[in-house]
Amino acid sequence: MTNKKVEVDAELASKIILEPYVTEKTFNIIEKENKLSFIVHSKASKGQIIKSMKIIYEADISEVNTFNTIRGKKAIMKFKNVDGARQLATNLGLV
């Protein structure tokens, strides 16, 4: 996976978005900032992450911040829909 413009399909999207990242802090940002965190592929670009979220979860993301952690690359995503983070977290069984 490179940072070049790569077309994202369902198969690639499932390799980019690995798992939700849940801590006490992430619960706070769901409610207060309309953001949700995921562990993503270490080479995924922000554009690929946004496209993958749209394909897998039908979620519209307005911004993505990424950084590396001990568990891997983490992406914190802000949703365009006012209740987007809470709705997705509920659908995933996180809250």
N, C-alpha and C positions, 0 to 999 in steps of 0.2 A: 504494500500500500504506500503510495507516494503522495506528496502534497500537490502534485500537478492536478489539473482539472480532470477528475475522474468521474464518469457517470456513475451514479449510485443506484443500484437496483436492490430488490428485496434481499437477495443473498448477501451482497456486500454490506447492506445496512445492518444485517444481523451479526456481522463480524465487527462492525464499528461500535455499536452500542452493546456493551457487554453485560452490565448489571446496574441496578440502582445503587447509589451510595447513600446509606442511611445512618445518621448519627443524631444526637439530640440537637445539635446546631442546625442540621438540615431540616428538621421539623420546624424550627423557628423561621427559616428563610422561605419555607413553603407558604406559611401564613402571612408573614410580614412583607416579603419582597416578591412573591409570585415566582419563585425560582425552585428548581429541582436539580439534584446532582446525580450524575451517572459516572461509572468507570467506563472509559472508552478505549479503543485500540490506540496504542502508543504512537502510531504514525498518522492518525486521522486528523484531517484539517478541520477548522471550524465550519467551513462550508459543507464538508461531508457529514459532519455531526448534525447540522441543521437539516440537511436532506434526509438523513437516516431517521431522525425523529419524526419527520413528516410521513415517511413511508411506514415505519413500524407502528407509531402511536397516533398518526394523523394530528400531530401537534404542531402549531405554528410558533416558532421560536423567534424572538426579536434580537437576542444577543447571547453570545456564548463566551465564557471565560474558561480557559483550560490551564492546568498546571499539573506537574508530576508529584505524586505522593508515593509513600511506601507501597501502597496497594496497586499502583499503576497511574495512568493518566486520568485525571478527574476533570469532568466538564460540568460547570454550573451554568444552567440555561434559564433565561428569563422568558416567560411565555407572553405572547401577544394578547391572548384572551385573559381577561381580568382574573378569572378563576381557574386558569389552565393548569397550574402546578397542583393545586388541591384536587382537581378532578382526576388528573392522571395518577397522582399518589393514591387516591381512593380506589381507582380502577386496578392498580397494581397491588392493592392490599397493604400499602405502607402506613396508612393512617386509619 
